Amino acid sequence: MNECKLPIFKPFIFGYVHHADCFSMLDLDHEILYKKWFMNHFIQLVCPRDFVEQRLLLLDFCHEDFYSAYAEIMDIQIVHQKIITKYGSGILEFIFDCIDDEQYIQLNVNEFYIPGTIAYQSFDNDHGVFIYGYNKSEQIVYARYFKNELYKDGTLTFDEVENAFGNAVLKYPWTVHSKLFKKKDTQIAVDHTRIMNSIEDLMKSRIRYRGNESKVYGLQVYQCIRDYARLLDKDQAFDIRSIHLIYEHKKAMVKRFEFAHQFGMDTSRILPALIDLANKFKFLRIKILKSNFLDDSRLVVELVNQLNQLEEEEYKFYEFILNTLDEALHSHLSTSLR
């Protein structure tokens, strides 16, 4: 085959590359399977307790393990770099064979050799590129990666791929593997109990699925963000990924109840308040981005303190859902969405 491109879509969640890559494979707005799957997940939040020592706030959606949510709808293979290196015909044939088998590839490479990345021709930095196609005539692969600091589509020449893969540094445990993804032909039902339990855990800052004492959960992560901002050095920029993830979390809540509405649930008392909350986090994210350019950490702290009001508003909203909508949710999600 001279050319092959697997279907890709605009990722609904893209703040972290592992989410961006997986959501690039999903037609979330049109495939009923993925709507049902999505409604069950991306509710709980998690943050490490040691962010003070690390000075790096890695806040994310919480699932039983890193890829457990995606494993419901995808076959995921983790392949050691040494295995790929020993592939008889080389890395390019490995890519061709995977794509021909409808497997997307998250390939670990050294971004020193990837044009458009921050590390290009500057320093070694292993990172994943998401490969979804190739063209042998033009000698390119089709990929998504952080190009000019934005997650976007690009093409890489065969030489660039070979050099970037062959010169990967493999410094950290997570850089010695690449991943293959293949969408499953499966059935999923909306899990009312899981949704309600996850919302309750989010609100009460706890977790009932494989908790870890080294992490905090739910709305307590907002306190982590506030503490993190106060501890920033004067010339240290705020890591915007945390606020962006919180905004994506609110977008996910909106999307969840939009899907519920599509399946017949009356969400007239829910969606307007959710959309308003999501917009407030969106504007807060924009303000913090602007403050980073001003190099004023005091302004960042002032803005992050606004989380107090937003957290209280969000808590009351989830309390409303749990106290008044449990019966309605159970009726619609257990019958209409099977």
Buried (B, 14 or more C-beta within 10 A) or exposed (E): EEEBEBEBBEBBBBBBBBBBBBBBBBEBBEBEBBBBBBBBBBBBBBBBBEBEEEEEBBBBBBBEEEBEBBBBBBEBEEBEBEEBEEBEEBBBEBBBEBBEEEBBBBBBBBBBBBBBBBBBEEEEBBBBBBBBBBBEEEBBBBBBBBBEEEBEEBBBEBEBBBBBBBEBEBEEEEBBBBBBBBBEEEEBEBBBEBBBBBBBBBBBBBBEBEEEEEBBBBBBBBBBBBEBBEEBEEEEBBBBBBBBBBBBBBBBBBBBBBBBBBBEBEBEEBBEBBBEBBEBBBEBBEBBBEBBEEEEBEBBBEBBEBBEEBBEEBBEBBBEBBEEBBEBBBEBBBEEBE
